[in-house]
Amino acid sequence: MTVAPIPTATQFDRKLSIAKPKQKPEANAPGVNPRILLTPSVVLLLIWMIVPLAMTLWFSTQRYNLLNPGIGGFVGFRNYEYLLRDPALLGAVINTVLLVGGVLIVSVVCGVLLALLLDQRFPGRNLCRLLAIAPFFVMPTVSALVWKNLLMHPVNGLFAWIASLLGLPAIDWFTNYPLFSIGIIVAWQWIPFATLILLTALQSLDHEQMQAANIDGARGFQLFRHIILPHLYRPITIVAMIETIFLLSIFAEILVTTSGGPGTQSMTLPFLIYKIALLDWNVGGASAGGVFAIILANIVAFFLIRSIAHNLER
């Protein structure tokens, strides 16, 4: 009796390949250039951007006052001369820089602290996270009204009631400290955004690296300075860029609370453009102010993009 030889693995694989039906190669789909598909969106976006910019540039060289619409014509750079000679311009630019810089610093510092706190384990952490992020979803007009009438009102506000309990005089916030009061309102709105971004970044931190640092004796501030803070460099830069873009156009909070006053103490560049356009009816001067604001915003964006590129290379 003879025993059939056991097929080797190579012979077994060869039999399987013979028995397996060959699949027909799929026909190659006709090539489609993705640029053709993107062209309608890009063209629409360019029209959306270029047409308002071109109209702003055109009106900035025209004499166009809504009180005298029949009197017009090309005036060259006289609207820019009028704007630069406006005594309120320098104060508006300084107020804009102070407001943007102050809110940015407060939101980033408080965002880091809240992110570190909410990253810890404690009862009710999810509810605290929800409450900490909630102010970001409140409309600017509504938040300004709440702060003006319920919190900072010199007679019926919560802060005035607390001051009366402590035997202190009430503070008329929007009269004595207008720009600081607006900064508090805006910071209250943007701290949750910074907290959300930085908390998400903290959750991606390598816990093994933290444990190794603990074994090496790193505690408290040393752990924050050498491990946590370098990990947050990039998200902090992103937060700074996004907030700066939106903070440069703050308007609703000023209109609802102080209307740029008292005098020009809380007037920023966007509110000055609004005043020239809709209170002084000078569309040409307001267009020149808009061009000036665009130039200022692009200068700020240039340095922010350079800072972000530097942090991404680290």
C-alpha positions as semicolon CSV with decimal commas, in nm:
position;residue;x (nm);y (nm);z (nm)
1;M;0,000;0,000;0,000
2;T;0,144;0,330;-0,108
3;V;0,077;0,661;0,072
4;A;0,016;0,967;-0,143
5;P;0,271;1,241;-0,075
6;I;0,144;1,537;0,126
7;P;0,140;1,849;-0,090
8;T;0,367;2,126;0,023
9;A;0,241;2,475;0,110
10;T;0,367;2,610;-0,222
11;Q;0,182;2,344;-0,420
12;F;-0,134;2,405;-0,213
13;D;-0,124;2,780;-0,279
14;R;-0,066;2,713;-0,649
15;K;-0,377;2,491;-0,665
16;L;-0,584;2,757;-0,491
17;S;-0,467;3,020;-0,737
18;I;-0,565;2,794;-1,028
19;A;-0,905;2,714;-0,881
20;K;-0,983;3,078;-0,796
21;P;-1,157;3,250;-1,087
22;K;-0,969;3,541;-1,227
23;Q;-1,136;3,877;-1,178
24;K;-1,166;4,104;-1,472
25;P;-0,974;4,427;-1,430
26;E;-1,205;4,719;-1,367
27;A;-1,221;4,974;-1,639
28;N;-1,044;5,291;-1,542
29;A;-1,285;5,576;-1,474
30;P;-1,237;5,872;-1,703
31;G;-1,004;6,124;-1,540
32;V;-1,171;6,437;-1,399
33;N;-0,964;6,740;-1,319
34;P;-1,055;6,849;-0,962
35;R;-0,982;7,209;-1,056
36;I;-1,284;7,205;-1,286
37;L;-1,506;7,095;-0,997
38;L;-1,365;7,366;-0,769
39;T;-1,392;7,644;-1,025
40;P;-1,757;7,749;-0,949
41;S;-1,689;7,775;-0,575
42;V;-1,365;7,966;-0,625
43;V;-1,525;8,207;-0,871
44;L;-1,819;8,269;-0,636
45;L;-1,580;8,327;-0,345
46;L;-1,371;8,572;-0,549
47;I;-1,683;8,764;-0,653
48;W;-1,799;8,766;-0,290
49;M;-1,465;8,918;-0,185
50;I;-1,362;9,137;-0,476
51;V;-1,691;9,317;-0,549
52;P;-1,735;9,469;-0,197
53;L;-1,365;9,555;-0,182
54;A;-1,375;9,720;-0,524
55;M;-1,687;9,919;-0,428
56;T;-1,523;10,030;-0,103
57;L;-1,214;10,148;-0,291
58;W;-1,433;10,330;-0,544
59;F;-1,646;10,508;-0,284
60;S;-1,333;10,604;-0,088
61;T;-1,232;10,823;-0,384
62;Q;-1,577;10,977;-0,430
63;R;-1,760;11,264;-0,262
64;Y;-2,072;11,079;-0,150
65;N;-2,278;11,221;0,133
66;L;-2,628;11,085;0,192
67;L;-2,752;11,429;0,298
68;N;-2,657;11,566;-0,045
69;P;-2,668;11,267;-0,281
70;G;-2,686;11,491;-0,587
71;I;-2,347;11,647;-0,516
72;G;-2,070;11,402;-0,595
73;G;-1,764;11,338;-0,802
74;F;-1,409;11,215;-0,789
75;V;-1,207;11,366;-0,502
76;G;-0,896;11,147;-0,507
77;F;-0,742;11,103;-0,164
78;R;-0,933;11,381;0,011
79;N;-1,144;11,130;0,204
80;Y;-0,825;10,976;0,339
81;E;-0,698;11,322;0,433
82;Y;-1,027;11,389;0,610
83;L;-0,997;11,060;0,796
84;L;-0,635;11,112;0,901
85;R;-0,714;11,462;1,026
86;D;-1,005;11,336;1,235
87;P;-0,898;11,378;1,602
88;A;-1,097;11,068;1,696
89;L;-0,895;10,836;1,469
90;L;-0,586;10,800;1,688
91;G;-0,796;10,739;1,999
92;A;-1,006;10,482;1,812
93;V;-0,696;10,292;1,699
94;I;-0,548;10,298;2,051
95;N;-0,878;10,181;2,202
96;T;-0,897;9,901;1,945
97;V;-0,544;9,783;2,024
98;L;-0,603;9,803;2,401
99;L;-0,934;9,619;2,379
100;V;-0,806;9,345;2,150
101;G;-0,480;9,298;2,343
102;G;-0,645;9,302;2,686
103;V;-0,922;9,059;2,593
104;L;-0,671;8,832;2,418
105;I;-0,442;8,814;2,722
106;V;-0,727;8,759;2,969
107;S;-0,897;8,495;2,755
108;V;-0,577;8,296;2,697
109;V;-0,466;8,307;3,063
110;C;-0,811;8,223;3,200
111;G;-0,860;7,964;2,925
112;V;-0,540;7,784;3,027
113;L;-0,637;7,788;3,395
114;L;-0,991;7,667;3,329
115;A;-0,867;7,398;3,091
116;L;-0,627;7,268;3,355
117;L;-0,907;7,270;3,613
118;L;-1,165;7,100;3,391
119;D;-0,911;6,837;3,285
120;Q;-0,904;6,701;3,641
121;R;-1,140;6,432;3,763
122;F;-1,407;6,551;4,007
123;P;-1,783;6,496;4,055
124;G;-1,995;6,692;3,810
125;R;-1,709;6,756;3,569
126;N;-1,924;6,722;3,258
127;L;-2,179;6,971;3,391
128;C;-1,902;7,217;3,478
129;R;-1,760;7,184;3,127
130;L;-2,100;7,258;2,977
131;L;-2,151;7,565;3,197
132;A;-1,800;7,693;3,125
133;I;-1,854;7,679;2,749
134;A;-2,214;7,811;2,749
135;P;-2,134;8,189;2,740
136;F;-1,972;8,150;2,398
137;F;-2,312;8,067;2,248
138;V;-2,485;8,380;2,382
139;M;-2,539;8,651;2,121
140;P;-2,323;8,962;2,175
141;T;-2,625;9,193;2,196
142;V;-2,793;8,977;2,458
143;S;-2,480;8,944;2,670
144;A;-2,421;9,321;2,653
145;L;-2,779;9,388;2,769
146;V;-2,746;9,138;3,055
147;W;-2,421;9,289;3,178
148;K;-2,547;9,646;3,140
149;N;-2,887;9,609;3,310
150;L;-2,849;9,314;3,547
151;L;-2,485;9,314;3,659
152;M;-2,321;9,655;3,608
153;H;-2,618;9,885;3,660
154;P;-2,514;10,146;3,921
155;V;-2,849;10,126;4,105
156;N;-3,019;9,792;4,041
157;G;-2,723;9,580;3,930
158;L;-2,579;9,280;4,111
159;F;-2,241;9,447;4,160
160;A;-2,407;9,754;4,314
161;W;-2,600;9,530;4,555
162;I;-2,281;9,351;4,659
163;A;-2,108;9,687;4,710
164;S;-2,395;9,805;4,932
165;L;-2,364;9,491;5,145
166;L;-1,994;9,565;5,193
167;G;-2,061;9,932;5,269
168;L;-1,888;10,050;4,952
169;P;-2,016;10,306;4,700
170;A;-2,162;10,172;4,378
171;I;-1,957;10,207;4,062
172;D;-2,101;10,350;3,743
173;W;-1,902;10,116;3,523
174;F;-1,991;10,249;3,179
175;T;-1,933;10,609;3,282
176;N;-1,613;10,578;3,484
177;Y;-1,452;10,274;3,316
178;P;-1,621;10,237;2,974
179;L;-1,349;10,056;2,780
180;F;-1,263;9,832;3,075
181;S;-1,631;9,740;3,116
182;I;-1,664;9,649;2,749
183;G;-1,345;9,442;2,781
184;I;-1,503;9,245;3,068
185;I;-1,809;9,166;2,859
186;V;-1,609;9,060;2,554
187;A;-1,364;8,854;2,763
188;W;-1,659;8,676;2,927
189;Q;-1,774;8,577;2,578
190;W;-1,436;8,455;2,448
191;I;-1,288;8,279;2,752
192;P;-1,510;7,972;2,684
193;F;-1,374;7,946;2,328
194;A;-1,014;7,946;2,451
195;T;-1,107;7,696;2,724
196;L;-1,265;7,459;2,472
197;I;-0,966;7,462;2,235
198;L;-0,705;7,431;2,511
199;L;-0,899;7,160;2,696
200;T;-0,913;6,956;2,375
201;A;-0,537;7,001;2,336
202;L;-0,475;6,892;2,697
203;Q;-0,667;6,569;2,640
204;S;-0,421;6,478;2,362
205;L;-0,123;6,512;2,596
206;D;0,077;6,191;2,635
207;H;0,010;6,056;2,986
208;E;0,323;5,840;2,977
209;Q;0,528;6,156;2,940
210;M;0,350;6,302;3,242
211;Q;0,416;5,988;3,445
212;A;0,783;5,990;3,347
213;A;0,809;6,353;3,456
214;N;0,646;6,266;3,789
215;I;0,895;5,984;3,842
216;D;1,179;6,229;3,774
217;G;1,043;6,456;4,045
218;A;0,863;6,721;3,837
219;R;0,576;6,871;4,034
220;G;0,341;7,167;4,010
221;F;0,484;7,463;3,822
222;Q;0,779;7,266;3,684
223;L;0,541;7,015;3,527
224;F;0,333;7,297;3,380
225;R;0,634;7,491;3,249
226;H;0,830;7,207;3,089
227;I;0,555;6,963;2,980
228;I;0,211;7,121;2,959
229;L;0,293;7,471;2,834
230;P;0,514;7,356;2,539
231;H;0,233;7,122;2,440
232;L;-0,010;7,418;2,436
233;Y;0,206;7,649;2,222
234;R;0,031;7,567;1,896
235;P;-0,330;7,575;2,024
236;I;-0,260;7,904;2,205
237;T;-0,134;8,051;1,877
238;I;-0,445;7,930;1,693
239;V;-0,668;8,077;1,964
240;A;-0,484;8,409;1,941
241;M;-0,523;8,423;1,563
242;I;-0,894;8,338;1,557
243;E;-0,982;8,570;1,845
244;T;-0,784;8,860;1,698
245;I;-0,972;8,833;1,370
246;F;-1,308;8,858;1,546
247;L;-1,204;9,105;1,816
248;L;-1,095;9,359;1,555
249;S;-1,461;9,387;1,450
250;I;-1,625;9,434;1,792
251;F;-1,931;9,653;1,748
252;A;-2,253;9,527;1,911
253;E;-2,122;9,545;2,268
254;I;-2,017;9,908;2,221
255;L;-2,341;10,012;2,052
256;V;-2,558;9,858;2,325
257;T;-2,360;9,982;2,625
258;T;-2,174;10,311;2,565
259;S;-2,221;10,410;2,198
260;G;-1,853;10,500;2,194
261;G;-1,876;10,735;2,493
262;P;-1,841;10,910;2,717
263;G;-1,696;11,130;2,445
264;T;-1,466;10,899;2,253
265;Q;-1,331;10,698;2,549
266;S;-1,474;10,367;2,425
267;M;-1,481;10,435;2,051
268;T;-1,299;10,174;1,844
269;L;-1,215;10,179;1,474
270;P;-1,526;9,982;1,360
271;F;-1,752;10,209;1,564
272;L;-1,579;10,518;1,422
273;I;-1,650;10,392;1,069
274;Y;-2,014;10,336;1,170
275;K;-2,033;10,689;1,309
276;I;-1,890;10,846;0,992
277;A;-2,118;10,642;0,766
278;L;-2,455;10,636;0,943
279;L;-2,440;10,925;1,188
280;D;-2,248;11,176;0,975
281;W;-2,392;11,030;0,649
282;N;-2,047;11,044;0,489
283;V;-2,016;10,727;0,281
284;G;-1,691;10,838;0,117
285;G;-1,515;10,904;0,449
286;A;-1,647;10,579;0,594
287;S;-1,517;10,388;0,291
288;A;-1,174;10,542;0,345
289;G;-1,197;10,426;0,707
290;G;-1,286;10,077;0,586
291;V;-0,977;10,067;0,363
292;F;-0,767;10,184;0,658
293;A;-0,918;9,906;0,873
294;I;-0,841;9,648;0,603
295;I;-0,477;9,758;0,591
296;L;-0,450;9,744;0,971
297;A;-0,610;9,398;0,982
298;N;-0,373;9,266;0,715
299;I;-0,071;9,396;0,905
300;V;-0,191;9,214;1,218
301;A;-0,266;8,899;1,016
302;F;0,083;8,906;0,863
303;F;0,253;8,892;1,201
304;L;0,008;8,633;1,332
305;I;0,068;8,404;1,036
306;R;0,444;8,438;1,081
307;S;0,406;8,350;1,448
308;I;0,191;8,047;1,367
309;A;0,437;7,926;1,104
310;H;0,721;7,962;1,355
311;N;0,530;7,757;1,615
312;L;0,441;7,487;1,362
313;E;0,810;7,444;1,279
314;R;0,900;7,381;1,644
